[in-house]
Structures are given as C-alpha cells and as structure tokens.
Amino acid sequence: MPHALQQRVAGPVLTPSDDGYDDEVATFSTTLGHRPDVVVGATSVQDVVEAVRYARENGLHVAALATGHGGPPVRSGVLVGTRRLAGVDVDDATGVATIGAGARWGDVVAAAAPFGLAPIAGSSATVGVVGFLLGGGLGPFARSHGFSSDHLVSVTVVTGKGEVVEASQDDHPDLFWALRGGKWGLGIVTAVRLRLARMPELYAGSLFFDREHIETVLRGWLAWTADADAQTTTSAVVVRFPPLDVVPPPLRGRTALGLRVARPGDAATGEQVAAPLRALAPVLLDGLGPLPLDQVARIHNDPDRPGPSWTGGGLLTHADDDLATVWLDRVGPDADHPFVAVELRHVAGATAQDVPGGSAVSGRGAGFTFALVGLDPSTFADLPDVGWALLDALAPWVADELNPNFGGGLGPPRWSEATRARLDEVRRTYDLDGVL
C-alpha cells in the first residue's frame, strides 16, 4: 500500500526495507527507536493532509516527528516527518514569528536576535519548537514570561479528519485552547505564529561551585528563591562531568553544582540580583554576565548532538530545606545513583497566570520542577527504579499535575480532571476515529 501513498505526496515515502528509512526516522534521543510501517517526509501541508487521509482510509494510526527529543516510540502505522517544514520568518513590526513545524529553537533564536527579539524558548537550541509548545514549555524565562505556549498567536494544524485548520482565539478557539498544553491527539501541526519578547538586554549564564560546597549552595539557593526577583529564573544542577577535552578545564572530571540564571534587563540590576548567589561559596567557574540574545543556549549548555539518553522528572508544589535534605541524600554528590545530572528549577512567577481564554497547560500551580538525566546506556535499566524511589521520597512536595514535557520515564502526564475531560472532548471533535 505505501506505493499508493507515494502517488499522493511530494516527499519521500519509505518502509523499513527502503534505503533512507533509518535516516528519516532518526531522533535526537537515539534510544527512542521509532519503527513505523511507513514514514512520510512531508514537504508541504498537503503532504501531511494526504498522509493523514491515507492512515484513515487504511485503519492506521498516524504520529508526527520533528526532532525526536522525547515521546513514546512509534512502532507501527504512519509517521509524518516535519523536518522539511522548517522555515522561520520574523515580522519586526508586530514582533511575531511564523515558524514551520520542523524548526528548532536555535533557528528561531538566530532569526529573532538581530531585531532585539527573543522567543520564550526552551533551554536547548536543538529541541523542536512545536513539540515543546504543545506541552506548554518551561524555559529559562519561565518566571519572567510564563509558559512558552502562552505566547502562541495561532496554529496551522491538520486534524484527524485530514482537514487544515487555522486555530486561534478567534477561530476554532476550542482547539487553540487544547493545543496550548494538551500535547497529543489534537492534530499534526505544520506551522505556528509565536509572539516574541522585546529584550534589549539579557543578564544570564551559570555559576559553578565545587563538590565540597554543593550542600551549602543548594540550601542557600533554595532559601534565596523564597523571595526571589520575579524577573529572574534560576535552577540548580549537579553534574558529574566526564574527564573529556570538551569539558572546560575547571570542571573536567569533577562533580559540581551549577546555578543557572536568566534575567531580562540591564547588567547592573542583574549583578545586584545575583550578588547573594555569588556569595554563597567560592565560585569555581563564573560564566554569568551580559549575554547576547543569540547565545541564550549557553545558559544551560544542553547537549547539541544526538545520542542515547534517559530523562525523568516532575513538578513540585514548593521546595524547602527539608526537601534539600531528601535531595542530597538520594541524588547528592555523595549518593550512589546512576544519573549524570540532576536539576531543580525555580518556576512559579508568570507561569502561575493563565492566558486570556485559558489553556490546557498542566502545572501552573508548581513552584519548582525537577529533572533527572542519564546518558550511559549501561545504566538505563536501573534508572526508572531509582527515579521512582526518589519520586516516592519527594511525595510531600510532588504536585498533583505532571506536565507532559517533564514526566519522561517517570509516568504519563497528569492534568486536572476538568482539563482532561475537556481535552477528551476536543480530541473527539477533531479526531473522532482516533487516527492520531
């Protein structure tokens, strides 16, 4: 049957026996292992339409792939690759970017920076824009600007019926509400229009502290967040750096804690805000200061090359000194655990305020997120059990909701009962046959 689909689309149509199939289904996280019956490399909206209609006609499910940083593996049905739909156009007058479904955040950052504009993006330049937005999206500007999906203006989406819909607050507002945080089963997005932020200056980067100061800095940072500046988003990550040349010499082969800081605004105010953090302990490596907008990915320095990975995480209602005790005991520098990096991120602030008309975003009540990262495949079998044990230990602080961008290997997303019911209704409206 795939040959019939090839007659209907301009992009490549490949099955597992075809040359180029493996490249077409390749993902950034190489542990995903997509293996659909057929993959379509969409070159246009019409290609997506035909792929969905083909799936409906043949009783197959259809899923989308842009960059492949997460999500469940696709082992059957039709997979639509959107990487070729990757254009970014910035309108300086309106501050709105039109972004193709295959674009990554680094593409948008690069296009917006010359205008003094910045997307409210994720921490990684390689993460796909659409998948991130569909989950809501928490990045380095979470406290100052909220969830990334709060800045959506409209979305072009192919529904489960194979129809092209432009969803916004004025057109198909039910679908627009759902696309802002509902993540799956709502359609295949081909483009979004996203409002950018005017950001003439940015004070951002990281402060690293050596192993012996990790407990002091972690507890001091958590105390500092209690009345932190509303424009400043911070996180604390403990990393076991490998002894590799790509790692800066001060960090090479060390276990260190990094405080990541992002504050839109002038350097003088940023210095004042960050001064208590710098004073927590002797700084091993100071990379905090004025930062050009096109270098925003330096705040977190996430991996920029595909490779094996395991991630898990969750949302916390709050974090305090008692949580620090549990965190240090389970995943601190002296704990026996298999993770390469463990992070606590302070959010709240603007993330707590929903957009006019509302959204399906899960986790607006959270004050913090936590994330666990594994990169060594030999440890992957052990990671879920260790992660679940940590989750149990954090039970007094774990939020009822779980954002779909954060759970990873620690469970499916959790919305409020009312939001989940409304999402189910929207999915039935636009995908009655459950094609997506």
C-alpha positions, 0 to 999 in steps of 0.5 A: 500500500505505501506505493499508493501513498507515494502517488499522493505526496511530494516527499519521500515515502519509505518502509523499513526495507527502503534505503533512507528509512533509518535516516528519516526516522532518526531522533535526537534521543537515539534510544527512542527507536521509532519503527513505523510501517511507513514514514512520510517526509512531508514537504508541504501541508498537503503532504501531511493532509494526504498522509493523514487521509491515507492512515484513515482510509487504511485503519492506521494510526498516524504520529508526527516527528520533528526532532525526536527529543522525547515521546513514546516510540512509534512502532507501527502505522504512519509517521509524518516527518516535519523536518522539511517544514522548517522555515522561520520568518520574523515580522519586526513590526508586530514582533511575531514569528511564523515558524514551520513545524520542523524548526528548532529553537536555535533557528528561531533564536538566530532569526529573532536576535538581530531585531532585539527579539527573543522567543520564550524558548526552551533551554536547548537550541536543538529541541523542536519548537512545536513539540515543546509548545504543545506541552506548554514549555518551561524555559529559562524565562519561565518566571519572567514570561510564563509558559512558552505556549502562552505566547502562541498567536495561532496554529496551522494544524491538520486534524484527524479528519485530514482537514487544515485548520487555522486555530486561534482565539478567534477561530476554532478557539476550542482547539487553540485552547487544547493545543496550548498544553494538551500535547497529543491527539489534537492534530499534526501541526505544520506551522505556528505564529509565536509572539516574541519578547522585546529584550534589549538586554539579557543578564544570564549564564551559570555559576559553578561551585565545587563538590565540597560546597554543593550542600551549602549552595543548594540550601542557600539557593533554595532559601534565596528563591523564597523571595526571589526577583520575579524577573529572574529564573534560576535552577540548580544542577549537579553534574558529574562531568566526564574527564573529556577535552570538551569539558572546560578545564575547571570542571573536567572530571569533577562533580559540581553544582551549577546555578543557572540564571536568566534575567531580562534587563540591564547588567547592573540590576542583574549583578545586584540580583545575583550578588547573594548567589555569588556569595554563597561559596567560592565560585569555581567557574563564573560564566554569568554576565551580559549575554547576547540574545543569540547565545541564550543556549549557553545558559544551560549548555544542553547537549547539541548532538544526538545520542542515547539518553534517559530523562525523568522528572516532575513538578513540585508544589514548593521546595524547602530545606527539608526537601534539600535534605531528601535531595542530597541524600538520594541524588547528592554528590555523595549518593550512589545513583546512576544519573549524570545530572540532576536539576531543580528549577525555580518556576512559579512567577508568570507561569502561575497566570493563565492566558486570556481564554485559558489553556490546557497547560498542566502545572501552573500551580508548581513552584519548582520542577525537577529533572533527572538525566542519564546518558550511559546506556549501561545504566538505563535499566536501573534508572526508572527504579531509582527515579521512582524511589526518589519520586516516592521520597519527594511525595510531600512536595510532588504536585498533583499535575505532571506536565507532559514535557517533564514526566519522561520515564517517570509516568504519563502526564497528569492534568486536572480532571476538568482539563482532561475531560475537556481535552477528551472532548476536543480530541473527539471533535477533531479526531473522532476515529482516533487516527492520531 
